[in-house]
Amino acid sequence: MNSEKFEKGLEIRRSVLGAEYVDQSIENANEFNMPMQQLVTEYCWGEVWSRPGLPKKTRSMLNLAMITALNRPHELKLHVRGALNNGVTKDEIQEVLLQTAIYCGVPAAIDSFRVANAVFEEEESK
């Protein structure tokens, strides 16, 4: 494990997904899944999200589209919140999901709209 990349990744991961969620994920990790937490934190967040080539907002919009294409609602929920944290507006999220309907399929986009709407309702009730 590259501790510098891990620490940088942890900082970015917390800023996007929220410190509470990230810290809970790491604290709840066990011997079996801790290597996955380390890999995700170091490689995804410390290596790729830290690159200067794209702003976090753009990375979030790309993630919403890709996660929709992969039909991963649990991850989508996390990344809708992350997108909001990175300045992506509700209208922009709507446009991303409409775009995915054309290129990834209507069923995947409908599920993503459902998940995103639930996140918006949760956020508005806070």
C-alpha positions in Angstrom: 0.0 0.0 0.0 1.3 3.5 -0.9 0.4 5.4 2.2 0.8 8.8 0.5 -1.7 7.8 -2.3 -4.0 6.3 0.4 -4.0 9.4 2.5 -4.7 11.6 -0.6 -7.4 9.2 -1.7 -9.0 9.2 1.7 -9.1 13.0 1.7 -10.8 13.1 -1.8 -13.1 10.2 -1.0 -14.3 11.9 2.2 -14.8 15.2 0.4 -17.0 13.6 -2.3 -18.9 10.8 -0.5 -18.8 12.3 3.0 -16.5 11.6 5.9 -19.1 9.7 7.9 -19.8 7.2 5.1 -16.1 6.7 4.2 -14.9 6.4 7.8 -17.7 3.9 8.5 -16.7 1.8 5.5 -13.1 1.7 6.7 -14.0 1.1 10.3 -16.4 -1.7 9.4 -13.9 -3.4 7.1 -12.6 -6.8 8.2 -9.6 -8.9 7.3 -11.4 -10.1 4.2 -12.6 -6.8 2.7 -10.0 -4.3 4.0 -7.7 -4.9 0.9 -10.7 -3.8 -1.2 -11.1 -0.6 0.9 -7.3 0.1 0.5 -7.4 -0.6 -3.2 -10.4 1.7 -3.8 -9.1 4.5 -1.7 -5.6 4.4 -3.1 -6.2 3.6 -6.7 -9.6 5.1 -7.5 -9.4 8.1 -5.3 -5.7 8.7 -4.7 -4.5 7.9 -8.2 -7.3 8.8 -10.6 -9.6 11.3 -8.8 -6.5 13.3 -7.7 -5.4 13.9 -11.3 -5.7 17.5 -12.5 -7.1 16.7 -15.9 -10.8 16.9 -15.0 -12.6 18.8 -12.2 -14.5 16.8 -9.6 -17.8 18.0 -11.1 -17.0 16.4 -14.4 -15.7 13.2 -12.9 -19.0 13.0 -10.9 -21.1 13.4 -14.1 -19.1 10.7 -15.8 -19.5 8.4 -12.9 -23.3 8.8 -12.9 -23.4 7.8 -16.5 -21.0 4.8 -16.1 -22.7 3.6 -13.0 -26.0 3.8 -14.7 -24.6 1.8 -17.6 -23.4 -0.8 -15.2 -26.8 -0.8 -13.4 -25.3 -0.5 -9.9 -28.0 1.4 -7.8 -26.2 1.2 -4.5 -23.1 2.9 -6.0 -25.3 5.3 -7.9 -26.9 6.5 -4.7 -23.5 7.2 -3.2 -22.4 9.0 -6.3 -25.5 11.1 -6.7 -24.7 12.5 -3.2 -21.1 12.9 -4.3 -22.2 14.7 -7.4 -24.3 17.1 -5.4 -21.2 17.6 -3.1 -19.1 18.4 -6.2 -21.5 21.1 -7.5 -23.5 19.1 -10.0 -27.0 20.5 -10.0 -30.2 18.5 -10.0 -30.9 19.7 -13.5 -27.5 18.5 -14.7 -28.1 15.1 -13.1 -31.4 14.9 -14.9 -29.6 15.6 -18.2 -26.9 13.0 -17.5 -29.6 10.4 -16.8 -31.6 11.4 -19.9 -28.4 10.9 -22.0 -27.9 7.5 -20.4 -31.4 6.5 -21.5 -30.3 6.8 -25.1 -26.9 5.2 -24.9 -27.3 2.7 -22.0 -31.0 1.8 -22.2 -34.2 3.1 -20.8 -34.6 0.5 -18.0 -31.2 1.4 -16.6 -32.0 5.1 -16.8 -35.4 4.6 -15.2 -33.8 2.9 -12.2 -31.2 5.7 -12.0 -33.9 8.3 -12.0 -35.7 6.4 -9.2 -32.5 6.3 -7.1 -31.5 9.9 -7.8 -35.0 11.1 -6.8 -34.8 9.2 -3.5 -31.5 10.9 -2.8 -33.0 14.3 -3.6 -35.9 13.7 -1.3 -33.6 12.6 1.5 -31.4 15.7 1.0 -34.4 18.0 1.0 -35.8 16.5 4.2 -32.5 17.3 6.1 
